[in-house]
């Protein structure tokens, strides 16, 4: 099994052409980004991906990004998913990373929603992975485990930093059995969180060594599962981002780190980590 690293465009203000040049220079393999909303932009960006031979992971939000509109029903989310999967298909993605649903729905609504969402994904012919994310249906490990018991065909994206904030702790207690979740993870978003936030100021800082180690153990568990499932490629997107995730100094509002620098550090770290893992 080999590792493919994808560059996130979250917080990026340049063009896809510029992003591709930068990610290739930094040793990344592909691009993960929101699906362009305009037909013209989808056509233009599909051309960039095709001409540069860059694999693409589409980011799809049901309802509105990033948090859903609270009045939108499960059916509204499903209608939106169906429409946006057609948009995604125009860019021939390797995977579609779906941020779906709403944390306010009952468990019965969540189960019904994901059963139907999986059907829509299958009908589209695209590989859909549903991301664990605060504010969305899969905001909690315990809700997610309940959902997958009833929708076992659900495929997932792990960004476990969200669950650490939700639970206000590293999920490393002996009773924290996430194995049924791990067995369904097809994509990883690599951001290091901590008990009071989804993003440490810098993952290489010694004061966050324990947080980094927890995430790396979690990623190793996923890699082990994927290798057992016959994966030839595992995909990972270092996803440090803005919007309150990136720490700023008080009064001056100066960011404590550069986003692209953080994601390059994370990518280089995980290439080395994966090499050590796969050489055992």
Beta strands, then each sheet from edge to edge (+ up, - down):
strand 1: 2-8
strand 2: 30-34
strand 3: 55-61
strand 4: 95-99
strand 5: 128-131
strand 6: 156-158
strand 7: 185-190
strand 8: 233-238
sheet 1: 1+ 2+ 3+ 4+ 5+ 6+ 7+ 8+ 1+
end
